[in-house]
Amino acid sequence: MYSHILAELDKAALELLKGKKVDETFLEVFKVAGFVDVEKGEVKIKKSLFKFLELPAN
């Protein structure tokens, strides 16, 4: 069960990196985890999201 949830979180995180919209539930999870900030409807991705995905941050 947990692997399915993590797979869905990975998929949503990659969608965010592509600039696409994600489900509000995933966005809230990313906010609580400290991976993103949302200001005035704009999502700002933090470097910690890259670490979560094990990708190099540029």
N, C-alpha and C positions, 0 to 999 in steps of 0.2 A: 504494500500500500504506500509506504513512504517513498519508494523508488518512483512510483507513478506521480506522486505530488512533486518530487524534485524534478522529474522530467518535464512536467508542465511549467514549473518555475523557470527552468532553463529555456524552454521554448518562448515563454513570455519575455524573459530578459533579452533574448536575441531579437525579438520583435521590437522591443524598446530601442535597442541599439541601431536598428534599421530605420528608426523614426516613425514606426507605425504605432497605432493606438493599441493598448492592451486592456483587458478586462479590469474594471475598477478594483476588484478584489485583489488581483495580482499587484496592481499599483499600490494599494494600501499595504500589502505585505512588504513590498520593496521600500516604502517610506518608513515603516516601523523598523525594518532591518538596517536602515541607514544607507541604502543603496542609491536612493534618489531623493531629490527635493522637488516639491511642486510649488511654484510661485506664479500666481495669476494665470493658472491653467497651463503653464509651461513646465515641462518635465526637465529637470537638470540632473544628468547622470553623474554619479560620483565614481571615483576610481575603485571603490570597494566592490562595485558591481562587476568590474573586470576581474577582480580577484575571485569573486564568487564563481564566475564562469571560467576561471583559469585562463584568461586571455591577457595579452600584454596591453597595458593602458598607453595610449598615444596622446 
